[in-house]
């Protein structure tokens, strides 16, 4: 796997995005983890949800294996699990776009696969081609036992529209729209895309449930600026480090502090979540 820049840190994530695992309740209900499940987590981040599932898995023979492309996040997850005594949780650095090359994960022994708030990064990574996107779901299918379930939640069509518009607009004014779009790291599809991708493009899947939900989300302790610096980092790589980049960040933050301000206090972000539950045939 080619070496790429690690954009993540557990500290920044907890400061500006701790709401992400906290709001995974519904997709976890769809996953319905049982004590003997063997679960693969694609894009586990710092392992907060994995450690939460330890209480269920420890009642039986179950386990959960978290994968993420970020070495920093995997290190944080491993340390947190060790501290919590979560022996049913293991972690490994694996880029989801290269899941098919991880032969030890392709043996069809997982009963369930889970992914929360990760696939919009994976499928948008370096403007992944449709073939690369299909490869992720093909590898997930091959990792599951027959009848196994895939439950994922990701950004859906319209997700953080105000944030995305401010980021693209500010960067485009400095380097042009085509280059700004090249640095947009996200892919936000709808339910129709998910069904077409899983059942037709890849095959071997039955989509059991799919929905999209508008879920305005209160900004974390890092407020708008923390969110912009963490999640917008890849947009700003279109600019040289230094004054121009900082001026661009400031412009985005200033706009969004107006647009996202809640008259009742704080800031709210326009999240749209796509949830899918699919069964391997």
Secondary structure by P-SEA (a helix, b strand, c coil): cccccccccaaaaaaccccccccaaaaaaaaccccccbbbbcccccaaaaaaaaaaaaacccbbbbbbccaaaaaaaaaaaaaaccccbbbbbccccccccccccccccccbbbbcccaaaaaacccccaaaaaaaaaaaaaaccccbbbbbcccccccaaaaaaaaaaaaaacccaaaaaaaccbbbbcaaaaaaaccccccccccccccccccccccccccaaaaaaaccccccccccccaaaaaaaaaaaaaaaaaacccccccccbbbbbbbbbbcc
